[in-house]
Amino acid sequence: METQQLIDTVLGISCTVIGWFARELWTAVKELKTDLAKLREDLPKTYVDRNDYRSDMHDIKSMLGKIFDKLDGKQDK
């Protein structure tokens, strides 16, 4: 009977450890899902859209081009 009690004890302890580990994994996955959902909401507010960036850079480059053209046309001696 001692062998059966030992097997039952080992199985009980191992099932408890596996159950605890599975619960921790489940909680971590749930937290990751909520973090990902929050990131999806906050990401467009934090970063600039690629098309907006390109149009802004085009405007800046055209302004700089006009400034350089005026500087090249200036005849200071």
OpenMM code with the backbone's topology and positions (N, CA, C; nanometers):
from openmm import Vec3, app, unit

residues = "MET GLU THR GLN GLN LEU ILE ASP THR VAL LEU GLY ILE SER CYS THR VAL ILE GLY TRP PHE ALA ARG GLU LEU TRP THR ALA VAL LYS GLU LEU LYS THR ASP LEU ALA LYS LEU ARG GLU ASP LEU PRO LYS THR TYR VAL ASP ARG ASN ASP TYR ARG SER ASP MET HIS ASP ILE LYS SER MET LEU GLY LYS ILE PHE ASP LYS LEU ASP GLY LYS GLN ASP LYS".split()
positions = [
    Vec3(0.0803, -0.1190, 0.0000),
    Vec3(0.0000, 0.0000, 0.0000),
    Vec3(0.0852, 0.1262, 0.0000),
    Vec3(0.2092, 0.1166, 0.0474),
    Vec3(0.2958, 0.2328, 0.0496),
    Vec3(0.3291, 0.2797, -0.0910),
    Vec3(0.3478, 0.1861, -0.1816),
    Vec3(0.3792, 0.2225, -0.3193),
    Vec3(0.2635, 0.2999, -0.3815),
    Vec3(0.1419, 0.2569, -0.3586),
    Vec3(0.0254, 0.3254, -0.4143),
    Vec3(0.0122, 0.4661, -0.3551),
    Vec3(0.0376, 0.4817, -0.2299),
    Vec3(0.0303, 0.6133, -0.1669),
    Vec3(0.1392, 0.7055, -0.2208),
    Vec3(0.2570, 0.6509, -0.2447),
    Vec3(0.3667, 0.7290, -0.3009),
    Vec3(0.3321, 0.7749, -0.4418),
    Vec3(0.2780, 0.6844, -0.5216),
    Vec3(0.2390, 0.7195, -0.6585),
    Vec3(0.1297, 0.8261, -0.6563),
    Vec3(0.0304, 0.8101, -0.5694),
    Vec3(-0.0768, 0.9087, -0.5585),
    Vec3(-0.0247, 1.0448, -0.5141),
    Vec3(0.0672, 1.0467, -0.4215),
    Vec3(0.1248, 1.1723, -0.3736),
    Vec3(0.2039, 1.2412, -0.4834),
    Vec3(0.2871, 1.1649, -0.5525),
    Vec3(0.3676, 1.2218, -0.6621),
    Vec3(0.2763, 1.2733, -0.7723),
    Vec3(0.1732, 1.1969, -0.8084),
    Vec3(0.0789, 1.2422, -0.9105),
    Vec3(0.0035, 1.3668, -0.8661),
    Vec3(-0.0371, 1.3713, -0.7420),
    Vec3(-0.1078, 1.4887, -0.6905),
    Vec3(-0.0218, 1.6133, -0.6935),
    Vec3(0.1013, 1.5985, -0.6493),
    Vec3(0.1933, 1.7132, -0.6498),
    Vec3(0.2235, 1.7581, -0.7920),
    Vec3(0.2485, 1.6634, -0.8822),
    Vec3(0.2801, 1.6995, -1.0201),
    Vec3(0.1600, 1.7652, -1.0892),
    Vec3(0.0398, 1.7155, -1.0640),
    Vec3(-0.0799, 1.7781, -1.1224),
    Vec3(-0.1001, 1.9187, -1.0673),
    Vec3(-0.0697, 1.9385, -0.9399),
    Vec3(-0.0802, 2.0715, -0.8806),
    Vec3(0.0185, 2.1681, -0.9453),
    Vec3(0.1405, 2.1228, -0.9645),
    Vec3(0.2426, 2.2079, -1.0266),
    Vec3(0.2052, 2.2388, -1.1717),
    Vec3(0.1608, 2.1395, -1.2448),
    Vec3(0.1210, 2.1609, -1.3850),
    Vec3(0.0010, 2.2546, -1.3915),
    Vec3(-0.0943, 2.2389, -1.3012),
    Vec3(-0.2104, 2.3270, -1.2983),
    Vec3(-0.1731, 2.4701, -1.2663),
    Vec3(-0.0828, 2.4892, -1.1705),
    Vec3(-0.0363, 2.6238, -1.1376),
    Vec3(0.0345, 2.6875, -1.2560),
    Vec3(0.1198, 2.6106, -1.3220),
    Vec3(0.1928, 2.6611, -1.4382),
    Vec3(0.0979, 2.6985, -1.5518),
    Vec3(-0.0032, 2.6150, -1.5758),
    Vec3(-0.1009, 2.6442, -1.6805),
    Vec3(-0.1791, 2.7708, -1.6474),
    Vec3(-0.2132, 2.7902, -1.5206),
    Vec3(-0.2862, 2.9114, -1.4809),
    Vec3(-0.1987, 3.0347, -1.5017),
    Vec3(-0.0731, 3.0261, -1.4678),
    Vec3(0.0173, 3.1390, -1.4891),
    Vec3(0.0289, 3.1728, -1.6372),
    Vec3(0.0395, 3.0706, -1.7208),
    Vec3(0.0444, 3.0937, -1.8651),
    Vec3(-0.0839, 3.1579, -1.9144),
    Vec3(-0.1964, 3.1127, -1.8657),
    Vec3(-0.3265, 3.1674, -1.9058),
    Vec3(-0.3355, 3.3156, -1.8672),
    Vec3(-0.2916, 3.3486, -1.7488),
    Vec3(-0.2943, 3.4878, -1.7040),
    Vec3(-0.2001, 3.5736, -1.7878),
    Vec3(-0.0837, 3.5211, -1.8193),
    Vec3(0.0123, 3.5961, -1.9002),
    Vec3(-0.0422, 3.6213, -2.0401),
    Vec3(-0.1081, 3.5236, -2.0977),
    Vec3(-0.1650, 3.5403, -2.2319),
    Vec3(-0.2758, 3.6455, -2.2302),
    Vec3(-0.3588, 3.6435, -2.1254),
    Vec3(-0.4646, 3.7432, -2.1147),
    Vec3(-0.4066, 3.8840, -2.1022),
    Vec3(-0.3011, 3.8989, -2.0232),
    Vec3(-0.2367, 4.0292, -2.0090),
    Vec3(-0.1739, 4.0739, -2.1398),
    Vec3(-0.1130, 3.9826, -2.2133),
    Vec3(-0.0545, 4.0168, -2.3426),
    Vec3(-0.1611, 4.0617, -2.4413),
    Vec3(-0.2763, 3.9977, -2.4380),
    Vec3(-0.3855, 4.0378, -2.5272),
    Vec3(-0.4328, 4.1785, -2.4958),
    Vec3(-0.4457, 4.2112, -2.3679),
    Vec3(-0.4888, 4.3467, -2.3330),
    Vec3(-0.3807, 4.4490, -2.3674),
    Vec3(-0.2546, 4.4143, -2.3463),
    Vec3(-0.1460, 4.5055, -2.3833),
    Vec3(-0.1422, 4.5279, -2.5338),
    Vec3(-0.1642, 4.4231, -2.6108),
    Vec3(-0.1649, 4.4360, -2.7559),
    Vec3(-0.2812, 4.5221, -2.8030),
    Vec3(-0.3966, 4.5056, -2.7417),
    Vec3(-0.5117, 4.5877, -2.7782),
    Vec3(-0.4850, 4.7345, -2.7462),
    Vec3(-0.4221, 4.7611, -2.6320),
    Vec3(-0.3890, 4.8988, -2.5953),
    Vec3(-0.2849, 4.9556, -2.6915),
    Vec3(-0.1894, 4.8753, -2.7310),
    Vec3(-0.0877, 4.9194, -2.8253),
    Vec3(-0.1497, 4.9537, -2.9599),
    Vec3(-0.2455, 4.8737, -3.0040),
    Vec3(-0.3131, 4.9013, -3.1306),
    Vec3(-0.3880, 5.0336, -3.1250),
    Vec3(-0.4390, 5.0691, -3.0088),
    Vec3(-0.5082, 5.1971, -2.9947),
    Vec3(-0.4103, 5.3136, -2.9887),
    Vec3(-0.2996, 5.2959, -2.9175),
    Vec3(-0.2061, 5.4059, -2.8957),
    Vec3(-0.1077, 5.4261, -3.0100),
    Vec3(-0.0837, 5.3270, -3.0887),
    Vec3(0.0188, 5.3360, -3.1932),
    Vec3(-0.0086, 5.4458, -3.2946),
    Vec3(-0.1287, 5.4587, -3.3478),
    Vec3(-0.1493, 5.5676, -3.4441),
    Vec3(-0.1350, 5.7069, -3.3834),
    Vec3(-0.1533, 5.7197, -3.2541),
    Vec3(-0.1393, 5.8491, -3.1887),
    Vec3(0.0063, 5.8853, -3.1662),
    Vec3(0.0925, 5.7865, -3.1557),
    Vec3(0.2320, 5.8101, -3.1216),
    Vec3(0.3192, 5.8306, -3.2454),
    Vec3(0.2955, 5.7524, -3.3478),
    Vec3(0.3824, 5.7562, -3.4643),
    Vec3(0.3145, 5.8275, -3.5809),
    Vec3(0.3971, 5.8783, -3.6706),
    Vec3(0.3482, 5.9500, -3.7872),
    Vec3(0.3227, 5.8508, -3.8993),
    Vec3(0.2150, 5.8719, -3.9707),
    Vec3(0.1847, 5.7890, -4.0864),
    Vec3(0.2896, 5.8129, -4.1945),
    Vec3(0.3223, 5.7106, -4.2693),
    Vec3(0.4270, 5.7199, -4.3706),
    Vec3(0.3940, 5.8249, -4.4769),
    Vec3(0.2713, 5.8290, -4.5205),
    Vec3(0.2329, 5.9258, -4.6240),
    Vec3(0.2393, 6.0683, -4.5706),
    Vec3(0.1995, 6.0905, -4.4460),
    Vec3(0.2106, 6.2235, -4.3863),
    Vec3(0.3561, 6.2662, -4.3773),
    Vec3(0.4416, 6.1734, -4.3381),
    Vec3(0.5845, 6.2037, -4.3281),
    Vec3(0.6423, 6.2404, -4.4641),
    Vec3(0.6059, 6.1654, -4.5650),
    Vec3(0.6586, 6.1940, -4.6996),
    Vec3(0.6116, 6.3291, -4.7509),
    Vec3(0.4846, 6.3609, -4.7292),
    Vec3(0.4353, 6.4903, -4.7777),
    Vec3(0.4998, 6.6048, -4.7002),
    Vec3(0.5199, 6.5902, -4.5695),
    Vec3(0.5861, 6.6939, -4.4907),
    Vec3(0.7317, 6.7109, -4.5346),
    Vec3(0.8002, 6.6011, -4.5571),
    Vec3(0.9398, 6.6097, -4.6022),
    Vec3(0.9487, 6.6745, -4.7403),
    Vec3(0.8532, 6.6461, -4.8252),
    Vec3(0.8516, 6.7086, -4.9590),
    Vec3(0.8352, 6.8592, -4.9444),
    Vec3(0.7464, 6.9034, -4.8554),
    Vec3(0.7274, 7.0471, -4.8327),
    Vec3(0.8541, 7.1115, -4.7782),
    Vec3(0.9195, 7.0459, -4.6856),
    Vec3(1.0425, 7.1000, -4.6267),
    Vec3(1.1534, 7.1088, -4.7307),
    Vec3(1.1652, 7.0045, -4.8130),
    Vec3(1.2690, 7.0060, -4.9168),
    Vec3(1.2427, 7.1148, -5.0199),
    Vec3(1.1183, 7.1372, -5.0540),
    Vec3(1.0888, 7.2434, -5.1503),
    Vec3(1.1180, 7.3809, -5.0906),
    Vec3(1.0888, 7.4007, -4.9619),
    Vec3(1.1222, 7.5281, -4.8969),
    Vec3(1.2734, 7.5479, -4.8913),
    Vec3(1.3458, 7.4431, -4.8572),
    Vec3(1.4922, 7.4537, -4.8539),
    Vec3(1.5484, 7.4812, -4.9931),
    Vec3(1.4885, 7.4203, -5.0938),
    Vec3(1.5326, 7.4471, -5.2310),
    Vec3(1.5144, 7.5929, -5.2683),
    Vec3(1.4034, 7.6530, -5.2280),
    Vec3(1.3798, 7.7954, -5.2558),
    Vec3(1.4807, 7.8826, -5.1812),
    Vec3(1.5110, 7.8466, -5.0576),
    Vec3(1.6088, 7.9236, -4.9794),
    Vec3(1.7463, 7.9143, -5.0439),
    Vec3(1.7863, 7.7961, -5.0872),
    Vec3(1.9168, 7.7807, -5.1518),
    Vec3(1.9220, 7.8541, -5.2851),
    Vec3(1.8124, 7.8561, -5.3582),
    Vec3(1.8087, 7.9311, -5.4847),
    Vec3(1.8257, 8.0808, -5.4590),
    Vec3(1.7626, 8.1318, -5.3540),
    Vec3(1.7784, 8.2735, -5.3211),
    Vec3(1.9209, 8.3032, -5.2767),
    Vec3(1.9798, 8.2130, -5.1997),
    Vec3(2.1178, 8.2354, -5.1574),
    Vec3(2.2142, 8.2308, -5.2748),
    Vec3(2.1883, 8.1427, -5.3701),
    Vec3(2.2741, 8.1359, -5.4879),
    Vec3(2.2599, 8.2596, -5.5737),
    Vec3(2.1412, 8.3166, -5.5762),
    Vec3(2.1157, 8.4367, -5.6587),
    Vec3(2.1657, 8.5637, -5.5942),
    Vec3(2.1993, 8.5603, -5.4682),
    Vec3(2.2452, 8.6803, -5.3989),
    Vec3(2.3870, 8.7137, -5.4421),
    Vec3(2.4117, 8.8398, -5.4675),
    Vec3(2.5405, 8.8837, -5.5234),
    Vec3(2.6127, 8.9753, -5.4241),
    Vec3(2.6521, 8.9241, -5.3094),
    Vec3(2.7277, 9.0051, -5.2127),
    Vec3(2.8748, 8.9941, -5.2439),
    Vec3(2.9387, 9.1075, -5.2348),
    Vec3(3.0841, 9.1065, -5.2592),
    Vec3(3.1561, 9.1696, -5.1451),
] * unit.nanometer
topology = app.Topology()
chain = topology.addChain("A")
for resn in residues:
    res = topology.addResidue(resn, chain)
    for name in ("N", "CA", "C"):
        topology.addAtom(name, app.Element.getBySymbol(name[0]), res)
